[in-house]
């Protein structure tokens, strides 16, 4: 579950309602524990409420993405609620996702910090 399909970035974390499991990519182990805990809560609560599989990851350019999947035979999966909840999480955790994007670009993609900070201004 570490890498998405070729050319699609990297998964940070995810939860699976079918297997009752949570995954955290060890490449991000240096993130503060409070951030790891917050990501864990976001993923698990999402799958508890909506069902299916929920992942938070990064696109090739470093932007954060959230994806949901569900089994075709899962008639309880809330597809409409899924889209609404993804938008709500993105809105409420915008600062967290911006920080994660910066972390990914600096520590994983090894981009220049100075250039990234100039980009923000």
N, C-alpha and C positions, 0 to 999 in steps of 0.2 A: 504494500500500500504506500511505499515511500515515494515513488515517482508516478506521475500521471502518464498518460500516453505520450509517446515521443513528441517533443516539441511543445508540450503543454505546461511546463513549469514543475512545481513540486508541492506535495501535500504536506501541510504543517500538522494537522490533527484531524480526527474524525471519530464519529460514533456510529455504531451499527445496531439498530433496534432489533434486528432479527437474531443476532448472536449475542446481544447484550454486552458488547465490547466497546472499549475506547482505545484509540491509537494515538500516540504522540511520536512524531519523528525525532529521533535522538540527535539529529543534526542541530536541533534547536534547544538542546539541553541547557545551554548557557543563558537562556531567557530567565528572568526573575521568576521565582516560584509563584508569586502572586499572579503573574501573567499566565503561567501554565495552568494555575487553578481556575482562572477566569475562562480560559479557552475550554477547559474540561467541562465546566458548568454550562457554557453556551452550547457545546456539542451534545451533551447528554440531555439537557432540557429540551433541545430542539427535537431529538429523536423520541423523547418521551411524549411530547405533545403532538408531533406530526407523524412519526414513524419513519420507516425506511433507513437510508444511509445518508449521513450529512458529513461533508468534509469542508475544511477551511484550508486553502492552499494559496499558491502564488502563481501568477502568470509569468511568462518569460521576462516581461518588462519590470517585474517586481510588484505589480499591483496585486492586492488581495482578492481572491475569489471565494465564493461559497457555492457549493454544489449539493444537490440532493438527487438521490436515486431511489427507486423502489422496485420491488419484484412485481412482475405482471399479475401474479395471483394475489397481491396484497390489496384487497378491496377496502381496507380501513385507512390506507394512506390518504392524507388530506392534501391533494395537489394544489388546490387554491390557497389553503392555509399555509402551505409551504412557501409559495411566492411572497405572500404577505409577511410571514415571519422572517424570511431572509431580508426583506426590505427594512423591517423594524430593527433587526439585529444590526444591519449595516448603518442605519441612522443613529441608533443609540450607542454604538461602539465605534463610531467614526474615528475618534482620536486613537483608540487602541489599534485599529487597522492601519492608520497612517504610520504609527510608530513601528508596527510589525513590518510594513512595507520598507521603511527606512532601514530597519535591522537586516532584513533579507538582502537588500541591495548592497549594504556595506559589508556584512559578514559572510554572505553566501556568494553573491555575485562579485564581490570585491571591487565595487565601484568607488570612486573618489568621494570622500565625505565632503570636502570643500565644494565640489561641483554640485553635489546633491543639496547642500544647504543654500547655495546661490540660486538653485532651481526653485526652492521653496519661497524665496523672497520675490 
